[in-house]
Amino acid sequence: MRALIIEDNPNTSGSLAFMLKTEGFACQIVALGQDGLGSNARECDIILLDLDLPDMDGFEVARRFRAAGVLTPILMVSGLDGLDHKIKALEFGADDFLAKPFAKSELLTRTHALIRRANGEPDTVIQSGRIVINVDARTAQVDGKPIRLTEGEFAVLLERVAREH
């Protein structure tokens, strides 16, 4: 899988790339919106787009991608967490919005969900008796009520339910 990261802060772009590379992504990093627009975005599986870029804002980059017919999912990543920013990002063509700081697991889950939806694939859901596990969203429910699990607990539960099937 390929990811395009449009982020001007080298620490942030490096962290994003590191997180995605642990999941097998090949990452291209650019620091300017214009460079992102001139990249191979159509060949990527996901675009991670910062809102605050030096040459143009992420809203404009997303708008131009969509105007050019680029259908690659866009995950807007920003330190600005206001509702207005989230709404505007979605209106300008982003598929999702993730506020900094965020957990690695949330970034990866949202990334995989966007890619899966773009490819027309449904969520992977496993049911075992009273337990329902959404593997992609990394959530679990018992009798329809969500349960909070650490990543380790989730892995153990998933392994146990998978053995039963």
N, C-alpha and C positions, 0 to 999 in steps of 0.2 A: 504494500500500500504506500501511497505517496501523499505527503502533506506539504502545503505551501504555508509558511509562517511569515506574515507581514507584521513586523514588530521592530521598532527603532531602538529599543533598549536591549543591548547585547546580553545582559544578565537574564532578562526575561526570555528572550528568544532562545538562548542557550538552554535554559531550564525547560521550556516547552519542547524543544527538539530532543532533549535527553529523555523526557517522559515518554514522548511518542516513539523514540527509537527502542525503548524497552519493550514496546508492543510490536516491533518489527517494521515500523514506518521508515521510509527514506524521506528525509526532510530537506527542503530548500528554504533558505532564510533570506528575506530581503528587508531592508530598513525603510524603504520609501513606498508610498502608495503607487506612484508612477511605475516603479520597478515591478511591483506586484502585478499591475495591469499589463505590463509587457512580458510577463512570465508565461510559463506553460500551465496556467491554472486549469485549463480544460482537461489536462492529462492527470490532474491530481484527484485524490479521493476526498480530500477535505482542505479547506482554507481556514487557517486561524488568523484572524484579522484584528489588530489593535485599533482602538478608536482614535487615539491621539497620536497621529503621525506628523512628522515635520512639514511635509509638503501638501498634504490634504488630509481631511479627517476620514476615518473609516466608513462613515456613512456614504461619503462620495465615492469611495473605492467600491463599496458594495453596490451602489447604484449603477456605476459604470460597468461592473462585471455583469450585472443582470441585463443592462441595456445592450451589451455585446453578445448576449445569449449564453453566457457562461452559467451552467447549471450546477456546478460543483457546490456542495453544501458549504456554507460559511458559518463558522462559529466566531462571533464577535467577542473579543476578550478585552476587558477594560477595567481600569481602576475606578471609573465612574459608575456608581451603582444605582443612580436614580431611576425611577420608573419611566420618566420621560426619555432617558437614553435608551432603555430597553425597548420601548415602543418604537422610537425612531429607527433603531437598528433593524427591527423586524420590518418596518414599513419600507426601508430602503433596500431590503433584499437579504438581510442576514436570516439564517434559519434558526439560530439560537443565540443567546447572550449569556456569557459567564463573567461574573464580577471577580476581580482580583481582591484579595488573595483567595485561592481555591485549593481544594484537595486534589492530589493527583488522580485519585479514584474517580472524582466527579468529572474531571477533564476527559479522562479515558472513556468513561461511560457515555458522556454526551457525544464525544467524537464517534464512537462505535455506533451509537443510536442514529446519528445523522447519516452516517455512511450506509447503514442498514436500510434506513427509510429511502435514501436516494436510489438504492438498488432494488427497492420494492420488496424487501424481506421483512417478515413479521418478527416481533420479539420472540425470543426463545423462552417458553414458559413450561415449567415442569410441575405437575400436580401429583402429590402423594398423600392420599387420605385428606386430612384437614389442612395440609401444608401446601401453599402455592409459592413457587419460586420463579421470579423473573431473572433469568441468568444475565441478560444483557444490562438490565437496570440495576442488578445486584441488590434486589429487594426480596423480602419474604413476608408472607402473611400466614397467620393461623386463624382459621374460621373467619376469614375476610378482614382481620385486623392486622395492620402492619406491625412487624416486630423489628426492633433495632438490634443489629448485629455488627460486631467488628468484622474486619475483612477476614480474619482468621476463623471466627465463628461461622461466617457465611461459607467459607471454603469447606469446613467440616460438615455443615448441614448439606451442602450441595453434594459432597462426596457420598454421604450416607444415603441420601435420597436416590442418587444415581445408581448405587449398588442395589437398591431395592427394585429398580426397574430393570 
